């Protein structure tokens, strides 16, 4: 999941690094287009300011960004020029009100750069990132502006209350974290680092989708696809046609290390080809090599932290997180690894032993074999296959009869599709979100199907964040990457894809149910190790019997999944659960290892792969059977996104989610009363209160209880 920044300058705190980027203050900005010809330069006339994609063209984004920069620059200049004593009203609130045009354009633009990138959009992005980064630096290091902020902080902080006080603290804190207190020569170096990092992160983000396309595995003979269902083979054929038809069939590489299709492919040589295509997509073995970008990013981040007085980027990055520091993260991971390792060893031995029954006593299990034989063991133990349950997971039913149904039961929300709002792609759907009092609460867009112009993975963000100050309801979107069925056929999804939909909608609810006055503090504007809690908690509704029975209906007969099959499927959810835990622990360890380095000991690009191997070995996670979910060279969360020294957040937040789910289970999982309480105490609060207090107010726990995590994962 990816968040967007409220203000351009808030780099170090709550935002996604992917959008960070900016112009020298003296740069002349050409308008080129007027507000009368560029629909982005004024608020959309559509309901709630929804983007008018029927009028927005690729060439509109850059001029609108330039105009937005110019407008906010003038607004800040006016704040600084105010001769009156700095106050919350004339400085902090004035800044919060500034940049509305730039916010609006960025929210739309950065959605398009990730979900529907064309060569024209990529060119606009390449031009926009330096402009935005320069402008960000211009604000961060504007000493006259910071003096006003600091004066208000020093003189009004103790007298302010509620959101006003939190807003002041966040703005001041992020100025300081951005380097506003540094001496001039260090400020200049920080500005250089920010500019370069923005470009490198953009380059990495642009490389990955291209590398994934280049890593496509082409298949000449349908016999090689033995083991796949008819629908899966049809998808391989459709994918081949959409990618240029180099062969009759192809297998598309997903963003993770392991590839789900390996669970079904009988052909071992093809399994190996697919796995190798995945792990070598950007390591220099093929067309793309991300390591030069990565080591420079790591070095610059380390230097940035050192300029701020920290030993490494992890120490710098975690100061605003619930975890607070690397020691707490490592203590958390150490305990999980200790409990996980014997389960992982036993799981691997069991799979290899099973495979040897048919492959011979000398058979050595390889990472590309694991999913295949695990699936066979699962089918034997539970007497069903994924192909048997997939017909019951029609994507439309999962959304309307599962996700929306649960949201109605728990929060009183209803969803009505509307066809009158234009979208950036025909596959998208738009829904009104209506509260239980009949009031429009939000707009929800969903874009679920993969295409070459979309980056891998799944995420939530907003075209507009909720804001009482701006009288703006949230306009939220979810994006996924599911294979769309051929025309006239329903799109059927896997159980993993079902839970991903529930996960991303949990993020969406965090944005939709926000009830904050200030845009900067609303919705998902919280630390990474808290933001994944609502999403992971929302996954729990997918398997609650009442919800499951309501959406898991056969796409042909509309009959619910038979109870016997349902029970077997739900009982199998945590089968061989050590893998999922291990790949996450390994990815987290890789992330932390890179960001614990100082600027003097960053490995070379040639040694980067060996560095990962060493790092995993040091924590006892070097296991070719359970590789990191994302290896260094294609770890977009940390090199292109906002999770640097933060990937641990998924496990940390999962502890919070397990605690929340336990509370719901004890007091009524689908009870409106409990849902309303959770909404009011947690989801609506954004970042307006200490996050541990928010958690404790709802659960009654003084601190998160990690004891239930492994149990919840079936370990």
Beta strands, then each sheet from edge to edge (+ up, - down):
strand 1: 217-219
strand 2: 249-251
strand 3: 414-417
strand 4: 429-434
strand 5: 440-449
strand 6: 459-464
strand 7: 474-482
sheet 1: 1+ 2-
sheet 2: 3+ 4- 5+ 7+ 6-
end
